[in-house]
Amino acid sequence: MTAAHRVDGASRDWPSRQWRLPRAISRVSAMALTILPLSGCLFTTRKLPVPTAPSVTQTASAEDLVKKLNERWDGLKTLYAKVDVQLTTKKSKEGLEKSWSSFPGIIMMRKPEMLRVYGRVPVIGSPMFNMASDGKTFTLYENAKNVAYKGPYVVTHKSANTIENIRPGFFLDALIVRGLKPEDEYMKTADNDTVEDAKKKHLLLVQEYILSVMEHKPGSQELRPIRVIHFHRDDLMPYEQDLYDEQGNLETEVLYGNYEDFGGSRYPKTVTIKRPLDEFQIVLTVETVKENLDLKDDQFQIEIPPEVKIQTLQ
């Protein structure tokens, strides 16, 4: 009985303590809220850089952006460009990165899928390599090594040699943003980004539209990403394009630098092509661009010396 009484007694004593404690805490809290602001311990204030907003911000619907891409793509028949090329490869598992010296090159494109790329040895100017494709297969002749390769337009089996995975398919997609197909699904979103202007040493507010291009997976309502295109809202020009493979992996990321006028054609001064899965990057610095020249079939063909053995790539 005594033990039970003590328990009951403890139960009866608890409510009084339960009510006294919150009142004590509330009085201390009230005092703290009165004193701390006076001592300046609750917050600090510091001046932050204010991003500079663009002087012009255009408004466009998704249909406007699609129309702009389609008009640009439909109006382009051929492209001829003199560029400076710089290649970087990585081996993340080994913690290695290799960068080649930049070299001059020429790029020719004719719709729908014809491509010719050749590079020259810096300073000397002698041929370094020559590549041509008809949209189904490609041929690569490395003049400096006197070796040649043939293979499909896109990689079917990846090679441990990164250079052998450089095919014309992604290269052609990166040169200019293609128009949309009638069956493509798309949606537009808007976003703001803050970037630093290294030259002027201040922040810039970049306002952009993001156009996501998708298609339905066969027999499913699920949408598969094809491309995501970023537009600056000051000029509504694409400055980034992300291309995805059939599994939804980011396969190619293309960054377009500032657009310049090349004899009446607006084209980015730099085109940076990143292949995160293959771990290499190509940077094109554009020197000259000419559009809609009359490019002949023989300009997309390579003559390989008969003594050179042609290796087949997958």
Long-range contacts (C-beta under 8 A, 24 or more apart in sequence): 49-202, 49-203, 50-203, 51-194, 51-202, 51-203, 51-204, 51-205, 52-202, 52-203, 52-204, 52-205, 53-205, 53-207, 54-204, 54-205, 54-206, 54-207, 54-233, 54-234, 55-234, 56-234, 56-235, 57-207, 57-233, 57-234, 58-233, 58-234, 58-235, 58-236, 59-233, 60-209, 60-231, 60-233, 60-236, 61-188, 62-186, 62-187, 62-188, 62-211, 64-236, 65-188, 65-209, 65-211, 65-229, 65-231, 65-236, 66-179, 66-180, 66-186, 66-211, 68-236, 69-177, 69-178, 69-179, 69-180, 69-229, 69-238, 70-179, 70-180, 72-176, 72-177, 72-179, 73-176, 73-177, 73-178, 73-179, 74-179, 76-111, 76-176, 76-291, 76-292, 77-110, 77-111, 77-291, 77-292, 78-108, 78-109, 78-110, 78-111, 78-291, 78-292, 78-293, 78-294, 78-295, 79-107, 79-108, 79-109, 79-110, 79-175, 79-176, 79-289, 79-290, 79-291, 80-106, 80-107, 80-108, 80-109, 80-288, 80-289, 80-290, 80-291, 80-293, 80-295, 81-106, 81-107, 81-108, 81-175, 81-267, 81-284, 81-286, 81-287, 81-288, 81-289, 81-290, 82-106, 82-286, 82-287, 82-288, 83-107, 83-284, 83-285, 83-286, 83-287, 84-284, 84-285, 84-287, 85-119, 85-282, 85-283, 85-284, 86-282, 86-283, 86-285, 87-280, 87-281, 87-282, 88-280, 88-281, 88-282, 88-283, 89-162, 89-163, 89-279, 89-280, 89-281, 90-279, 90-280, 91-279, 92-279, 102-285, 103-128, 107-175, 107-284, 108-295, 108-299, 108-300, 109-172, 109-175, 109-176, 110-295, 110-300, 113-153, 113-172, 114-295, 114-300, 115-168, 115-171, 115-172, 115-300, 116-299, 116-300, 117-168, 117-171, 130-302, 131-168, 131-302, 132-300, 132-301, 132-302, 133-168, 133-172, 133-300, 134-300, 138-167, 138-168, 139-302, 139-304, 139-310, 141-302, 141-304, 141-308, 146-305, 146-308, 147-308, 147-309, 147-311, 148-304, 148-308, 148-309, 148-310, 148-311, 149-310, 149-311, 149-312, 149-313, 150-310, 150-311, 150-312, 150-313, 151-312, 151-313, 151-314, 152-313, 152-314, 155-314, 156-314, 157-314, 158-278, 159-313, 159-314, 162-278, 162-279, 162-280, 164-313, 165-275, 165-278, 165-280, 166-280, 166-282, 170-243, 170-251, 170-252, 170-273, 170-275, 171-273, 171-282, 173-243, 173-252, 173-254, 174-241, 174-252, 174-254, 174-271, 174-273, 175-271, 177-229, 177-238, 177-241, 180-213, 183-215, 184-213, 184-214, 184-215, 184-226, 185-213, 185-214, 185-215, 185-216, 185-223, 186-211, 186-212, 186-213, 186-214, 187-211, 187-212, 187-214, 188-212, 190-233, 206-232, 207-232, 207-233, 207-234, 208-232, 208-233, 208-239, 209-233, 209-236, 224-248, 235-259, 237-266, 239-268, 245-277, 249-277, 250-276, 250-277, 251-275, 251-276, 251-277, 260-286, 262-286, 262-288, 262-289, 262-290, 263-289, 263-290, 265-289, 265-290, 265-291
